[in-house]
Amino acid sequence: MLLCELFRREGFRVDVATDGAAAILFLEQHDPPSVILLDLLMPGILGSSVLSYLGSKPSLENVPVAIVSSSPHLAPGGYPLFRKPLKFAPLLEFVRRACDVARPVGATS
């Protein structure tokens, strides 16, 4: 089962970008997400370039980002790293915590 389907089953709204260019385009056209799970090795624009883009946008600088990769040696420091093959429970916990922090006081799920 795809990771996005597992998160949907947990009640999350999931938006998926299949490559770095699509991710950047999505981020330019939508409100900032609560959390970003980023693979470093994507077609076209690599995840490292997406990270640079995120760092250049003040509206995105506080969005929690986790690296999801089968190449952990490529991961820059400062981001939580989840190695492929993934264990869903730790990743789910990261997303839940990130979304709880992003939710305004008094808001409900």
CNS distance restraints for C-alpha pairs under 8 A (distance, minus, plus):
assign (resid   1 and name CA) (resid   5 and name CA) 6.72 0.50 0.50
assign (resid   1 and name CA) (resid   6 and name CA) 7.19 0.50 0.50
assign (resid   2 and name CA) (resid   6 and name CA) 6.66 0.50 0.50
assign (resid   3 and name CA) (resid   7 and name CA) 6.47 0.50 0.50
assign (resid   4 and name CA) (resid   8 and name CA) 6.18 0.50 0.50
assign (resid   4 and name CA) (resid  14 and name CA) 6.22 0.50 0.50
assign (resid   4 and name CA) (resid  16 and name CA) 7.63 0.50 0.50
assign (resid   5 and name CA) (resid   9 and name CA) 6.15 0.50 0.50
assign (resid   6 and name CA) (resid  10 and name CA) 6.52 0.50 0.50
assign (resid   7 and name CA) (resid  11 and name CA) 6.59 0.50 0.50
assign (resid   7 and name CA) (resid  12 and name CA) 5.57 0.50 0.50
assign (resid   7 and name CA) (resid  13 and name CA) 7.71 0.50 0.50
assign (resid   7 and name CA) (resid  14 and name CA) 7.12 0.50 0.50
assign (resid   7 and name CA) (resid  92 and name CA) 7.57 0.50 0.50
assign (resid   8 and name CA) (resid  12 and name CA) 4.91 0.50 0.50
assign (resid   8 and name CA) (resid  13 and name CA) 6.14 0.50 0.50
assign (resid   8 and name CA) (resid  14 and name CA) 6.56 0.50 0.50
assign (resid  16 and name CA) (resid  23 and name CA) 7.83 0.50 0.50
assign (resid  17 and name CA) (resid  22 and name CA) 5.31 0.50 0.50
assign (resid  17 and name CA) (resid  23 and name CA) 4.95 0.50 0.50
assign (resid  17 and name CA) (resid  26 and name CA) 7.56 0.50 0.50
assign (resid  18 and name CA) (resid  22 and name CA) 6.53 0.50 0.50
assign (resid  18 and name CA) (resid  23 and name CA) 7.42 0.50 0.50
assign (resid  18 and name CA) (resid  42 and name CA) 7.48 0.50 0.50
assign (resid  18 and name CA) (resid  43 and name CA) 7.80 0.50 0.50
assign (resid  19 and name CA) (resid  23 and name CA) 6.30 0.50 0.50
assign (resid  19 and name CA) (resid  42 and name CA) 5.27 0.50 0.50
assign (resid  19 and name CA) (resid  43 and name CA) 5.30 0.50 0.50
assign (resid  19 and name CA) (resid  44 and name CA) 6.43 0.50 0.50
assign (resid  19 and name CA) (resid  45 and name CA) 6.77 0.50 0.50
assign (resid  19 and name CA) (resid  46 and name CA) 7.79 0.50 0.50
assign (resid  20 and name CA) (resid  24 and name CA) 6.27 0.50 0.50
assign (resid  20 and name CA) (resid  42 and name CA) 6.30 0.50 0.50
assign (resid  20 and name CA) (resid  43 and name CA) 6.95 0.50 0.50
assign (resid  20 and name CA) (resid  44 and name CA) 6.36 0.50 0.50
assign (resid  20 and name CA) (resid  45 and name CA) 4.53 0.50 0.50
assign (resid  20 and name CA) (resid  46 and name CA) 5.79 0.50 0.50
assign (resid  20 and name CA) (resid  47 and name CA) 6.25 0.50 0.50
assign (resid  20 and name CA) (resid  49 and name CA) 7.67 0.50 0.50
assign (resid  20 and name CA) (resid  50 and name CA) 6.16 0.50 0.50
assign (resid  21 and name CA) (resid  25 and name CA) 6.16 0.50 0.50
assign (resid  21 and name CA) (resid  44 and name CA) 6.91 0.50 0.50
assign (resid  21 and name CA) (resid  45 and name CA) 5.75 0.50 0.50
assign (resid  22 and name CA) (resid  26 and name CA) 6.02 0.50 0.50
assign (resid  23 and name CA) (resid  27 and name CA) 6.19 0.50 0.50
assign (resid  23 and name CA) (resid  50 and name CA) 7.56 0.50 0.50
assign (resid  24 and name CA) (resid  28 and name CA) 6.17 0.50 0.50
assign (resid  24 and name CA) (resid  50 and name CA) 6.74 0.50 0.50
assign (resid  24 and name CA) (resid  53 and name CA) 7.53 0.50 0.50
assign (resid  25 and name CA) (resid  29 and name CA) 6.32 0.50 0.50
assign (resid  26 and name CA) (resid  30 and name CA) 6.11 0.50 0.50
assign (resid  27 and name CA) (resid  31 and name CA) 7.14 0.50 0.50
assign (resid  27 and name CA) (resid  32 and name CA) 6.64 0.50 0.50
assign (resid  32 and name CA) (resid  59 and name CA) 6.97 0.50 0.50
assign (resid  32 and name CA) (resid  60 and name CA) 6.16 0.50 0.50
assign (resid  32 and name CA) (resid  63 and name CA) 7.27 0.50 0.50
assign (resid  33 and name CA) (resid  63 and name CA) 6.92 0.50 0.50
assign (resid  34 and name CA) (resid  63 and name CA) 6.17 0.50 0.50
assign (resid  34 and name CA) (resid  64 and name CA) 7.19 0.50 0.50
assign (resid  34 and name CA) (resid  98 and name CA) 6.81 0.50 0.50
assign (resid  34 and name CA) (resid  99 and name CA) 5.55 0.50 0.50
assign (resid  34 and name CA) (resid 102 and name CA) 5.80 0.50 0.50
assign (resid  35 and name CA) (resid  63 and name CA) 5.68 0.50 0.50
assign (resid  35 and name CA) (resid  64 and name CA) 5.00 0.50 0.50
assign (resid  35 and name CA) (resid  65 and name CA) 5.99 0.50 0.50
assign (resid  35 and name CA) (resid  95 and name CA) 6.70 0.50 0.50
assign (resid  35 and name CA) (resid  98 and name CA) 6.25 0.50 0.50
assign (resid  35 and name CA) (resid  99 and name CA) 6.77 0.50 0.50
assign (resid  36 and name CA) (resid  63 and name CA) 7.13 0.50 0.50
assign (resid  36 and name CA) (resid  64 and name CA) 6.28 0.50 0.50
assign (resid  36 and name CA) (resid  65 and name CA) 4.72 0.50 0.50
assign (resid  36 and name CA) (resid  66 and name CA) 6.38 0.50 0.50
assign (resid  37 and name CA) (resid  65 and name CA) 5.90 0.50 0.50
assign (resid  37 and name CA) (resid  66 and name CA) 5.02 0.50 0.50
assign (resid  37 and name CA) (resid  67 and name CA) 5.98 0.50 0.50
assign (resid  37 and name CA) (resid  68 and name CA) 6.37 0.50 0.50
assign (resid  38 and name CA) (resid  47 and name CA) 6.45 0.50 0.50
assign (resid  38 and name CA) (resid  65 and name CA) 7.03 0.50 0.50
assign (resid  38 and name CA) (resid  66 and name CA) 6.16 0.50 0.50
assign (resid  38 and name CA) (resid  67 and name CA) 4.95 0.50 0.50
assign (resid  38 and name CA) (resid  68 and name CA) 5.64 0.50 0.50
assign (resid  38 and name CA) (resid  69 and name CA) 7.98 0.50 0.50
assign (resid  39 and name CA) (resid  47 and name CA) 5.89 0.50 0.50
assign (resid  39 and name CA) (resid  67 and name CA) 5.87 0.50 0.50
assign (resid  39 and name CA) (resid  68 and name CA) 4.87 0.50 0.50
assign (resid  39 and name CA) (resid  69 and name CA) 5.35 0.50 0.50
assign (resid  40 and name CA) (resid  46 and name CA) 5.85 0.50 0.50
assign (resid  40 and name CA) (resid  47 and name CA) 3.94 0.50 0.50
assign (resid  40 and name CA) (resid  48 and name CA) 6.15 0.50 0.50
assign (resid  40 and name CA) (resid  67 and name CA) 7.04 0.50 0.50
assign (resid  40 and name CA) (resid  68 and name CA) 7.24 0.50 0.50
assign (resid  40 and name CA) (resid  69 and name CA) 6.17 0.50 0.50
assign (resid  40 and name CA) (resid  71 and name CA) 7.86 0.50 0.50
assign (resid  40 and name CA) (resid  74 and name CA) 7.53 0.50 0.50
assign (resid  40 and name CA) (resid  75 and name CA) 7.30 0.50 0.50
assign (resid  41 and name CA) (resid  46 and name CA) 5.66 0.50 0.50
assign (resid  41 and name CA) (resid  47 and name CA) 6.14 0.50 0.50
assign (resid  41 and name CA) (resid  69 and name CA) 7.45 0.50 0.50
assign (resid  42 and name CA) (resid  46 and name CA) 5.32 0.50 0.50
assign (resid  42 and name CA) (resid  47 and name CA) 6.48 0.50 0.50
assign (resid  45 and name CA) (resid  49 and name CA) 6.34 0.50 0.50
assign (resid  45 and name CA) (resid  50 and name CA) 7.32 0.50 0.50
assign (resid  46 and name CA) (resid  50 and name CA) 6.68 0.50 0.50
assign (resid  47 and name CA) (resid  51 and name CA) 6.22 0.50 0.50
assign (resid  48 and name CA) (resid  52 and name CA) 6.38 0.50 0.50
assign (resid  49 and name CA) (resid  53 and name CA) 6.23 0.50 0.50
assign (resid  50 and name CA) (resid  54 and name CA) 6.17 0.50 0.50
assign (resid  51 and name CA) (resid  55 and name CA) 6.24 0.50 0.50
assign (resid  52 and name CA) (resid  56 and name CA) 6.36 0.50 0.50
assign (resid  53 and name CA) (resid  57 and name CA) 6.64 0.50 0.50
assign (resid  54 and name CA) (resid  60 and name CA) 5.75 0.50 0.50
assign (resid  54 and name CA) (resid  61 and name CA) 6.32 0.50 0.50
assign (resid  55 and name CA) (resid  60 and name CA) 7.24 0.50 0.50
assign (resid  55 and name CA) (resid  61 and name CA) 5.77 0.50 0.50
assign (resid  56 and name CA) (resid  61 and name CA) 7.75 0.50 0.50
assign (resid  57 and name CA) (resid  61 and name CA) 6.31 0.50 0.50
assign (resid  64 and name CA) (resid  98 and name CA) 6.39 0.50 0.50
assign (resid  65 and name CA) (resid  79 and name CA) 6.53 0.50 0.50
assign (resid  65 and name CA) (resid  80 and name CA) 7.44 0.50 0.50
assign (resid  66 and name CA) (resid  79 and name CA) 5.64 0.50 0.50
assign (resid  66 and name CA) (resid  80 and name CA) 4.92 0.50 0.50
assign (resid  66 and name CA) (resid  81 and name CA) 5.95 0.50 0.50
assign (resid  66 and name CA) (resid  82 and name CA) 7.31 0.50 0.50
assign (resid  67 and name CA) (resid  75 and name CA) 7.04 0.50 0.50
assign (resid  67 and name CA) (resid  79 and name CA) 6.51 0.50 0.50
assign (resid  67 and name CA) (resid  80 and name CA) 6.14 0.50 0.50
assign (resid  67 and name CA) (resid  81 and name CA) 4.83 0.50 0.50
assign (resid  67 and name CA) (resid  82 and name CA) 6.10 0.50 0.50
assign (resid  68 and name CA) (resid  81 and name CA) 6.07 0.50 0.50
assign (resid  68 and name CA) (resid  82 and name CA) 4.84 0.50 0.50
assign (resid  68 and name CA) (resid  83 and name CA) 5.90 0.50 0.50
assign (resid  68 and name CA) (resid  84 and name CA) 6.79 0.50 0.50
assign (resid  69 and name CA) (resid  75 and name CA) 7.89 0.50 0.50
assign (resid  69 and name CA) (resid  81 and name CA) 7.53 0.50 0.50
assign (resid  69 and name CA) (resid  82 and name CA) 6.53 0.50 0.50
assign (resid  69 and name CA) (resid  83 and name CA) 5.23 0.50 0.50
assign (resid  69 and name CA) (resid  84 and name CA) 5.51 0.50 0.50
assign (resid  70 and name CA) (resid  83 and name CA) 5.53 0.50 0.50
assign (resid  70 and name CA) (resid  84 and name CA) 4.62 0.50 0.50
assign (resid  70 and name CA) (resid  85 and name CA) 7.07 0.50 0.50
assign (resid  71 and name CA) (resid  75 and name CA) 7.32 0.50 0.50
assign (resid  71 and name CA) (resid  83 and name CA) 7.63 0.50 0.50
assign (resid  72 and name CA) (resid  81 and name CA) 7.36 0.50 0.50
assign (resid  72 and name CA) (resid  83 and name CA) 6.64 0.50 0.50
assign (resid  75 and name CA) (resid  81 and name CA) 7.48 0.50 0.50
assign (resid  82 and name CA) (resid  86 and name CA) 6.67 0.50 0.50
assign (resid  82 and name CA) (resid  91 and name CA) 7.05 0.50 0.50
assign (resid  86 and name CA) (resid  91 and name CA) 7.95 0.50 0.50
assign (resid  87 and name CA) (resid  91 and name CA) 6.98 0.50 0.50
assign (resid  88 and name CA) (resid  92 and name CA) 5.93 0.50 0.50
assign (resid  89 and name CA) (resid  93 and name CA) 6.20 0.50 0.50
assign (resid  90 and name CA) (resid  94 and name CA) 6.32 0.50 0.50
assign (resid  91 and name CA) (resid  95 and name CA) 6.30 0.50 0.50
assign (resid  92 and name CA) (resid  96 and name CA) 6.04 0.50 0.50
assign (resid  93 and name CA) (resid  97 and name CA) 6.13 0.50 0.50
assign (resid  94 and name CA) (resid  98 and name CA) 6.10 0.50 0.50
assign (resid  95 and name CA) (resid  99 and name CA) 6.01 0.50 0.50
assign (resid  96 and name CA) (resid 100 and name CA) 6.08 0.50 0.50
assign (resid  97 and name CA) (resid 101 and name CA) 6.27 0.50 0.50
assign (resid  98 and name CA) (resid 102 and name CA) 6.22 0.50 0.50
assign (resid  99 and name CA) (resid 103 and name CA) 6.09 0.50 0.50
assign (resid 103 and name CA) (resid 107 and name CA) 6.37 0.50 0.50
assign (resid 103 and name CA) (resid 108 and name CA) 7.99 0.50 0.50
